[in-house]
Amino acid sequence: MRLRNVKGSREAIADNEYCIKDYEGRKGKWNEVFGNDNPIKIEIGMGKGTFIMEMARRNPDINFIGIEKYSSVLIRALEKMAKEEEPPKNLFFIRMDAEFIEDAFEKDEVSGIYLNFSDPWPKNRYKDRRLTSGRFLARYNNILKKDAAVEFKTDNQDLFSFSVEEAKNSKWNVEYETRDLHNTPENEGNVMTEYEKKFSALGNPICKMIITRDF
Ligand code: SAM
């Protein structure tokens, strides 16, 4: 994603009601933030938030948290929330590098993780920074409930191959795998992300994998 420094975005985020600042203090207590015990699903690297806002609208009995590393991107999602006539009550945001995800969530606190069009980090020396690397999967293992899934979409074939391999090497189960999501029956109900709209309009097939683990 091309990043532009958006002037004042840090300050705007600090005051925003949809953005949770002291996420470390909420660890194990996210149900208090939402005021119910509904399952919590998170999207890591949610960009401008189109996907997670639509997911929250379609699934009022699930709580959603969007995580984004950069204020200048997150601010766009917060602006969208502000423009909504009825912003979804089951959605909050955190500005955080996912490297520290275990500081925000307790073991078994998360019922699902969405990774959409994650940055590819094409150079091999940066492969551990990919959000589907074994290093990140180990972090996800420490916050996910048993049977919870990680769902990953991308149009990047190399990143997809890496991700499927990495999941298998880390002993996760690949429950679902396609390199052409939009032409499979499983596409029904698919919520498109901003990148997904952009790249599928260019004719790029969309890959998706769903992984779970037994440990
Ligand atoms: N998910 C959106 C979509 O599909 O339209 C945005 C995709 S964009 C290519 C990747 C996003 O992930 C960027 O907004 C980037 O800032 C964010 N990101 C990358 N690494 C991250 C990390 N370690 N923690 C949190 N967000 C991250």
Residues whose N, C-alpha, C, O or C-beta is under 5 A from the ligand:
A	BS01	SAM	M1 I44 G45 M46 G47 I67 E68 K69 Y70 V73 M96 D97 A98 E99 N116 F117 S118 D119 T193 E194 Y195 E196
